[in-house]
Amino acid sequence: MLSQVFSAGIFGIDGYIVTVEADAQPRLPNFELVGLPDAAVKEAKDRVRTACFNSGYRFPEMSFMLNLAPADRKKEGSAYDVSILLGIMKCAGIVKSDLDISKKCFVGELSLSGELREVRGVLSMCVAARDAGFEEFYAPAKNAREAAAVEGIRVYPVKDMRSLVAHLNATETISPIEYDRDDFFSLTSNYSIDFSDVKGQAQAKRAMEIAATGGHNILLIGPPGTGKSVLAKRLPTILPPLSFPEAIETTKVHSVSGTLPDGVSLISARPFRSPHHTMSAVSLVGGGVNPMPGEVSLADNGVLFLDELPEFPKQVTDALRQPLEDRKVTITRASGRVTFPCNFMLVGAMNPCRCGYFGHPTRKCTCKPIDVKRYISRISGPLLDRIDIQIELPSLTYSEISDDSGSSERSEDIRKRVIAAREFAQERMKGDVYINNASLDPAGIRKYCKADEMAMKLLHMAYDSMGLSARGYDRIMRVARTIADLDRSEMILAPHVAEAIQYRSLDKKYWGMGEEEED
């Protein structure tokens, strides 16, 4: 007897349908599993046999051949356990042999007791099932709310094999689970931290607002204790709330990676990732024998914060070039090519020198000039080319630290201005390929960054006096365009250019000291 049961697998962050074909013959008991299974899939033979007994059913004494199609794609993980056992049960008549399950998809790992354990990537699998025309999706109870966020398919939470078989045989009923989108939208701006917590640093706050508006990468430079990390952690609180499609994409990455928090069905807040500087390039951009997303993809639609940026190995930071440019990471292995999304904002933070007090008004720097040069040159020029805003944070005064007046602006108020400015920019670029001002290439700058005569004269003076490159010119124009958007001005004016130049003046103070390669 031959039966077919449908399941789903993961490749990259996308799901694909797997057909489990089970053939039973009245011969000596045997169990063969083919279709390029990995070790975890091969071990399903022992799991399903024991789970069948402990669920109260007699495992058929027959010869079984099971094929996981497509047979040319490697099957990984334990999500096929349920469909394998259902295929055997259907051949043996435990599940009605005439039951039509052609529109049903089953995923889940089996425990030895017959309970369904959660698996990674359920959201991606459910999307694949919906897109393939399936009407019902059966998932472990702990994963069901995650899958229920997908529209157009009914999701059933399954506790164990006994209840699943009873449901399919129509002796019991499992009710489908519903996802309340109102709950999602009520949490998109729910943060426990706020910009009003930040003492002083008015110019840095303004720079963060500009970065959030235009999607610009930003570098914070200052001595220890000036609030660089505090500002970076609060950047997501002033970004526009996650849209539902963005939340689906971000959740797919975290679901596949196994980093989705317990009890969370859909990520509702923009992610904030802050990896340690001892990480490897593979941990940052993704990879491995079976490619998995890295930190840049886990920060998709959010913020990637690299504290103590010069302490990261150059091999690691240089791996950011392509993700920052393309907003996606493509990893090629013998098994195929995998692409992960990585549309993130980069926030870097660093001390002005190794001791941290170069240029400090009261504390003496203990570094030699050559040491300062070496420290700064640890950040490569190509990476700096992809950072539009560089802002210096001064040390806080006592009055700023002790100010408890609560006069600092809240994240909610800043976010309203950011959203309004983004809408202003999107209306101007409607129908174009650019998603924000940071994505403008030279053609986009010529098209959308129109400046008046005074602004161009000021930019000309800055270009000559600061020794800017063509990339430096483009960066100033992109930032000036964002500042103009905050003022709801179609034309870039001289004050907009003047403010944008302030966020590049560090080029002259630091990078202009000369570049020296690390020993």
C-alpha positions in Angstrom: 0.0 0.0 0.0 1.2 3.5 -0.9 0.4 6.7 0.9 1.4 10.4 0.6 1.7 12.9 3.5 2.9 16.5 3.0 5.4 18.2 5.2 7.8 21.2 4.8 11.5 21.9 5.1 13.7 25.0 5.3 16.3 26.2 2.9 17.8 29.5 4.0 14.9 31.4 5.6 12.4 30.1 3.1 10.3 27.0 3.4 9.6 24.4 0.7 7.1 21.5 0.5 8.3 17.9 1.2 6.3 15.0 0.1 6.6 11.9 2.4 5.9 8.8 0.3 5.3 5.7 2.4 5.1 2.2 0.8 4.2 -0.8 3.0 4.7 -4.4 1.9 3.7 -7.7 3.8 7.3 -8.9 4.3 9.7 -9.2 7.2 9.7 -6.0 9.3 12.0 -3.4 7.8 12.3 0.4 7.8 14.2 2.2 5.0 14.3 6.0 4.7 15.6 7.7 1.6 15.6 11.1 0.0 18.9 12.6 1.2 18.1 12.6 5.0 20.7 13.9 7.5 21.5 12.2 10.8 18.5 13.8 12.6 16.1 12.6 9.9 17.6 9.1 9.9 17.1 8.9 13.6 13.3 9.5 13.1 13.0 5.7 12.5 13.5 5.0 16.2 11.6 8.1 17.4 8.4 7.3 15.4 8.4 3.6 16.3 8.6 4.3 20.0 6.2 7.3 19.8 3.7 5.0 18.0 3.7 2.4 20.8 3.6 5.1 23.6 0.6 6.8 21.9 -1.4 3.5 22.3 -1.0 2.2 18.7 0.6 -1.1 17.5 3.5 -0.4 15.1 2.8 -2.3 11.9 4.9 -5.4 11.4 5.6 -4.7 7.7 8.4 -3.6 5.4 8.3 0.1 5.0 10.1 2.2 2.4 9.8 6.0 2.9 11.0 8.6 0.4 11.3 12.3 1.2 10.8 14.2 -2.1 12.3 16.1 -3.7 15.0 13.5 -3.4 17.8 15.7 -4.7 17.6 18.2 -1.8 19.2 17.4 1.6 16.6 17.1 4.4 17.7 18.5 7.7 16.2 18.6 11.2 13.4 16.7 12.9 10.3 18.5 11.5 9.4 15.4 9.4 8.7 13.1 12.3 4.9 13.6 12.3 4.5 13.2 8.6 6.6 10.1 8.6 4.5 8.4 11.3 1.3 9.6 9.6 2.4 8.0 6.3 3.0 4.7 8.1 -0.3 4.9 10.0 -2.2 5.6 6.8 -0.7 2.5 5.2 -1.6 0.4 8.2 -5.2 1.8 8.4 -4.7 3.5 11.8 -5.5 6.7 10.0 -8.4 6.1 7.6 -6.9 5.0 4.3 -9.5 6.9 2.3 -9.0 10.2 4.2 -8.1 13.0 1.8 -5.1 14.9 3.3 -3.9 16.4 0.0 -4.6 19.9 1.4 -3.0 19.4 4.8 0.6 20.0 5.8 2.2 18.5 8.9 5.4 19.5 10.8 6.7 18.6 14.2 9.3 16.6 16.1 8.1 13.6 18.1 9.1 12.8 21.6 9.2 9.2 22.7 5.9 9.7 24.5 4.2 10.8 21.3 4.1 14.5 22.2 5.0 17.1 19.5 8.0 19.2 20.2 8.6 22.7 18.7 10.8 23.0 15.6 12.6 25.9 14.0 11.3 27.8 11.0 7.6 27.1 11.4 6.6 30.5 10.1 8.6 30.0 6.9 7.1 26.5 6.5 3.6 27.8 6.9 4.2 30.5 4.3 5.4 27.9 1.9 2.4 25.7 2.6 0.0 28.6 2.0 1.7 29.6 -1.2 1.6 26.0 -2.4 -2.2 25.9 -2.0 -2.6 24.0 1.2 -5.6 24.9 3.3 -4.6 23.4 6.7 -1.3 23.5 8.6 -0.7 21.3 11.6 2.1 22.4 13.9 3.3 21.7 17.5 1.2 23.6 20.0 4.2 25.8 21.1 4.8 26.8 17.4 1.1 27.3 16.4 0.7 31.0 17.3 3.9 31.7 15.3 2.4 30.0 12.2 -1.1 31.6 12.8 0.3 35.0 11.8 0.2 33.7 8.1 -3.1 34.7 6.4 -4.9 32.4 4.1 -4.4 29.1 5.8 -5.9 27.5 8.9 -3.4 26.6 11.6 -4.0 23.7 14.1 -2.1 23.4 17.3 -1.3 19.7 18.0 -0.3 18.5 21.4 0.4 14.8 20.7 -0.1 12.1 18.1 -3.1 10.6 19.8 -5.1 13.9 19.5 -3.9 14.3 15.9 -5.0 10.9 14.8 -8.4 11.3 16.6 -8.9 14.6 14.8 -8.1 13.2 11.4 -10.4 10.2 12.1 -13.1 12.7 13.1 -13.5 11.2 16.7 -12.2 14.4 18.3 -11.7 18.0 17.2 -8.7 20.3 17.3 -9.8 23.9 16.9 -7.7 26.2 14.7 -5.9 29.0 16.3 -6.4 32.6 15.3 -3.9 35.4 15.3 -5.1 38.9 16.5 -3.4 41.5 14.5 -4.6 44.2 16.9 -2.2 42.6 19.5 0.7 43.0 17.1 0.0 46.7 16.3 -0.4 47.5 20.0 3.1 46.2 20.7 5.0 47.8 17.7 6.0 50.9 19.8 6.2 49.3 23.2 9.7 49.9 24.5 11.0 49.9 28.1 13.6 52.5 27.3 13.2 56.1 26.1 15.2 58.9 24.6 14.2 61.1 27.6 16.6 58.9 29.7 19.6 60.4 27.9 21.3 63.3 29.7 22.6 66.2 27.6 24.1 65.4 24.2 21.6 67.5 22.3 23.7 67.5 19.1 24.1 63.7 19.2 20.3 63.3 19.7 19.8 65.5 16.7 22.2 63.3 14.7 20.4 60.2 15.7 17.1 61.7 14.6 18.6 62.5 11.2 20.0 59.0 10.9 16.6 57.4 11.8 14.9 59.6 9.2 17.1 58.9 6.3 18.3 55.4 7.3 21.8 56.6 7.5 24.6 54.6 9.2 26.2 56.6 12.1 29.4 56.5 14.0 29.5 57.9 17.6 32.9 59.0 18.8 33.6 60.1 22.4 35.4 59.3 25.6 34.0 56.7 28.0 30.8 57.6 29.8 29.5 60.1 27.3 26.4 58.0 26.4 27.3 56.3 23.2 25.8 52.9 24.1 22.8 54.6 25.8 22.0 56.5 22.6 22.5 53.5 20.3 20.1 51.3 22.3 17.4 53.9 22.0 17.6 54.3 18.3 14.9 51.6 17.6 12.5 53.6 19.8 12.5 56.5 17.3 12.3 54.4 14.1 8.9 54.0 12.5 7.0 50.9 13.9 7.5 47.6 12.1 5.0 47.0 9.3 3.3 43.6 9.2 5.4 42.4 6.1 8.6 43.6 7.9 7.6 41.7 11.0 7.0 38.5 9.0 10.4 38.7 7.3 12.2 39.5 10.6 10.4 36.7 12.4 11.3 34.2 9.7 15.0 34.9 10.2 14.7 34.5 14.0 12.5 31.4 13.7 15.0 29.7 11.4 17.9 30.7 13.7 16.1 29.4 16.8 16.4 32.8 18.5 12.7 33.6 18.6 11.9 34.4 22.3 9.7 32.0 24.2 6.0 32.9 24.0 6.6 35.3 21.1 4.7 34.4 17.9 5.7 37.5 15.9 8.5 40.0 16.5 6.7 43.4 16.9 9.6 45.6 17.8 12.6 46.5 15.6 15.5 44.2 16.6 18.6 45.6 18.2 21.7 43.4 18.0 25.0 44.2 19.8 27.6 41.4 19.2 30.9 41.3 21.1 34.1 42.4 19.2 35.5 38.8 19.6 33.0 37.4 17.1 34.0 35.8 13.8 33.1 37.0 10.3 30.9 33.9 9.9 29.0 34.9 13.1 28.5 38.4 11.7 27.4 37.7 8.1 26.2 34.1 8.4 27.5 30.8 7.1 28.5 27.4 8.2 28.3 23.9 6.6 24.5 24.3 6.7 24.3 28.1 6.3 22.6 30.0 9.1 21.8 33.7 9.4 24.4 35.9 11.1 24.1 39.0 13.2 23.5 41.2 10.1 20.4 39.2 9.3 19.2 38.9 12.9 19.3 42.8 12.8 17.1 42.8 9.6 14.7 45.8 9.7 16.4 47.0 12.9 19.8 48.2 14.3 23.2 46.5 14.4 25.4 48.1 17.1 29.1 47.6 17.0 30.5 49.0 20.2 34.3 49.6 20.4 34.4 49.4 16.6 38.2 49.5 16.2 38.5 46.4 18.4 36.7 44.3 15.8 39.2 42.5 13.5 39.4 44.1 10.1 38.4 40.8 8.5 35.2 41.0 10.4 34.3 44.7 9.8 35.3 44.4 6.1 32.8 41.6 5.7 30.1 44.3 6.3 30.8 46.0 2.9 28.6 43.9 0.7 25.7 43.6 3.2 25.6 47.4 3.7 25.6 47.9 -0.1 23.2 45.1 -1.2 21.0 44.7 1.9 21.3 41.0 1.5 23.9 38.2 2.1 24.4 35.4 -0.4 26.2 32.3 0.9 27.3 29.6 -1.6 27.9 26.1 -0.5 28.1 22.7 -2.4 24.4 22.1 -1.4 23.3 25.4 -3.1 23.1 29.1 -2.7 21.3 30.7 0.2 20.3 34.4 0.5 19.5 36.1 3.8 18.0 39.6 4.1 19.9 42.2 6.1 18.3 45.6 5.7 19.7 47.1 8.9 21.1 50.4 10.2 24.7 50.3 11.4 25.6 52.2 14.5 29.3 52.2 15.5 30.8 53.5 18.7 34.4 54.1 19.5 36.8 56.0 21.8 38.9 58.8 20.1 42.0 56.8 21.0 43.0 53.6 22.9 43.0 55.3 26.3 39.8 57.1 25.4 40.8 60.7 26.3 42.3 62.2 23.1 41.1 65.8 22.9 39.4 65.6 26.4 39.2 69.1 28.0 40.2 68.0 31.5 41.8 64.5 31.3 45.2 64.0 29.7 45.6 61.5 26.9 48.3 59.0 27.5 48.6 57.9 23.8 51.4 58.9 21.5 50.3 60.6 18.2 51.4 57.5 16.3 49.3 55.3 18.6 46.2 57.5 17.9 46.8 57.1 14.2 47.1 53.3 14.5 44.0 53.1 16.6 41.9 55.2 14.1 43.3 53.3 11.1 41.9 50.0 12.4 38.7 51.1 10.8 39.1 50.6 7.0 38.3 53.4 4.6 35.8 51.3 2.6 33.7 50.8 5.8 33.9 54.5 6.6 32.6 55.2 3.1 29.4 53.5 4.0 28.9 55.6 7.2 27.1 58.9 6.4 27.2 60.5 9.8 30.1 60.8 12.2 29.3 62.7 15.4 31.6 63.5 18.3 30.1 63.3 21.8 31.6 65.7 24.4 32.0 64.8 28.1 29.0 65.7 30.2 29.0 68.6 32.6 27.9 68.2 36.2 24.8 70.2 35.5 23.8 67.9 32.6 24.3 64.8 34.7 22.4 66.2 37.7 19.5 67.6 35.7 16.3 65.9 36.9 13.9 68.3 35.4 12.6 65.8 32.9 12.9 68.3 30.0 14.4 65.8 27.6 12.3 65.0 24.6 10.5 61.6 24.6 11.0 59.0 21.9 7.4 59.2 20.9 7.7 62.9 20.0 10.9 62.3 18.0 9.3 59.3 16.2 6.4 61.4 15.0 8.9 63.8 13.3 10.8 60.9 11.8 7.6 59.3 10.4 6.4 62.6 8.9 9.8 63.3 7.3 9.9 59.7 5.9 6.5 60.1 4.4 7.5 63.4 2.8 10.6 61.7 1.2 8.6 58.7 0.1 6.0 60.8 -1.6 8.9 62.5 -3.6 10.5 59.1 -4.5 7.2 57.3 -5.2 7.6 54.6 -7.8 11.4 54.7 -7.7 13.8 52.0 -6.5 15.1 54.0 -3.6 13.8 53.1 -0.1 15.3 56.1 1.8 17.8 58.9 1.4 20.7 56.6 2.5 20.1 54.4 -0.5 20.5 57.3 -3.0 23.2 56.6 -5.6 24.9 59.3 -7.7 22.0 59.2 -10.1 19.5 59.5 -7.3 21.4 62.4 -5.8 21.3 64.3 -9.1 17.6 63.6 -9.3 16.4 64.4 -5.8 19.0 66.5 -4.1 18.3 69.9 -5.6 20.2 72.7 -3.8 20.0 76.5 -4.1 22.9 78.7 -5.0 24.0 79.5 -1.5 23.9 75.9 -0.5 26.1 74.9 -3.4 28.6 77.7 -2.7 28.9 76.5 0.9 29.4 72.9 -0.2 32.1 74.1 -2.7 34.0 75.8 0.1 33.7 72.7 2.4 34.9 70.5 -0.5 38.1 72.5 -1.0 38.9 73.2 2.7 38.2 69.7 4.0 39.7 67.9 1.0 36.5 65.8 0.5 36.3 63.0 -2.0 33.5 62.3 -4.4 32.0 59.9 -1.9 32.3 62.6 0.8 30.4 65.0 -1.4 27.6 62.3 -1.9 27.4 61.6 1.8 26.9 65.3 2.6 24.2 65.7 0.0 22.3 62.6 1.3 22.4 63.9 4.8 21.4 67.4 3.7 18.5 65.9 1.8 17.3 64.2 5.0 17.7 67.4 7.1 15.6 69.2 4.4 13.0 66.5 4.7 12.7 67.2 8.4 12.1 70.8 7.5 9.6 69.7 4.8 11.6 71.6 2.2 11.8 70.4 -1.4 15.0 72.4 -1.9 18.2 71.9 0.0 19.1 75.2 1.6 22.4 76.5 3.0 21.5 75.8 6.7 20.8 72.1 5.7 24.2 71.8 4.0 25.9 73.6 7.0 24.5 71.1 9.4 25.3 68.1 7.2 29.0 69.3 7.0 29.1 69.3 10.8 28.6 65.5 10.7 31.6 65.1 8.4 34.0 67.5 10.2 35.5 64.6 12.1 37.1 63.5 8.8 39.4 66.4 9.1 40.0 66.1 12.8 40.7 62.3 12.9 41.0 60.7 9.5 43.0 63.7 8.2 45.8 62.8 10.6 46.9 60.3 8.1 46.2 56.6 7.7 48.6 54.0 8.9 48.1 50.3 8.6 47.9 48.2 11.7 51.1 46.3 12.6 
